[in-house]
Amino acid sequence: MTDKKLGWVLHVGGLLGVVLVFLSIQLLLPDFYATMWRLTVQGDLDGLADYIASFGFAAIGVSVFMIAFVNAIGLPSIPFLTVNGVIFGLIPGIIISWVGEVVGIEISFRLTRTLLRNQAKKVISRSNMLEKLDSYSCIKTIMFGRAIPYSPNVVVTAFSALSHISYKDHFIANVFGKIPAVIVEVWLGHDLLRIQEHWGRLLILIVAVVAIYAFIWWRRRQ
């Protein structure tokens, strides 16, 4: 079997595995997706935290699955990252959220590249501007894009999937780039939901994050 055929087999097998997981959850928990959707759309973060926590030890798997799922289909994962610090504690919540982000982004990246890569090559080859943009697709650039808190993952994923960056380089950029973003998002979410207890620490965190990213922006301009 050639590498190309093997790649397609792995992609198709992975896709079938994901579909099987979705169907299994629907059969075991018929109201799972409806409840998650309702709480997320209503912005009921306390209700979302209580519902995920109701699964006990399985709440870790539920949280990772939902973060990976929304990232894979291009939806924001902020509500789940926001409540993870409250459900699991700050450090475990950061680790769990980071795992879900990395897994979901990798699925989205591979699906987008598989479906659109050939068409993207044709479009890029016809445009000098897109060719120049593609030349910036390296580990450093993707890592910087992933490291920005609250930035839409789907935009960076689309740029990565349509560029020439390799699967290995994207994985490295994704793994390390999401660390600072997830830390900020989970920490801010945790302290916002418990602002009466942590308002002082929240203020210090916001000032520190703004200062750090302002310094990075200034350095890049230099």
Stockholm file with secondary structure:
# STOCKHOLM 1.0

chainA/1-222         MTDKKLGWVLHVGGLLGVVLVFLSIQLLLPDFYATMWRLTVQGDLDGLADYIASFGFAAIGVSVFMIAFVNAIGLPSIPFLTVNGVIFGLIPGIIISWVGEVVGIEISFRLTRTLLRNQAKKVISRSNMLEKLDSYSCIKTIMFGRAIPYSPNVVVTAFSALSHISYKDHFIANVFGKIPAVIVEVWLGHDLLRIQEHWGRLLILIVAVVAIYAFIWWRRRQ
#=GR chainA/1-222 SS CCHHHHHHHHHHHHHHHHHHHHHHHHHHCTTHHHHHHHHHHHTCHHHHHHHHHTTGGGHHHHHHHHHHHHHHTTCCCHHHHHHHHHHHCHHHHHHHHHHHHHHHHHHHHHHHHHHHHHHHHHHHHTCHHHHHHHTTCSHHHHHHHHHSTTCCHHHHHHHHHTSSCCHHHHHHHHHHHHHHHHHHHHHHHHHHHTHHHHHHHHHHHHHHHHHHHHHHHHHHHC
#=GC SS_cons         CCHHHHHHHHHHHHHHHHHHHHHHHHHHCTTHHHHHHHHHHHTCHHHHHHHHHTTGGGHHHHHHHHHHHHHHTTCCCHHHHHHHHHHHCHHHHHHHHHHHHHHHHHHHHHHHHHHHHHHHHHHHHTCHHHHHHHTTCSHHHHHHHHHSTTCCHHHHHHHHHTSSCCHHHHHHHHHHHHHHHHHHHHHHHHHHHTHHHHHHHHHHHHHHHHHHHHHHHHHHHC
//
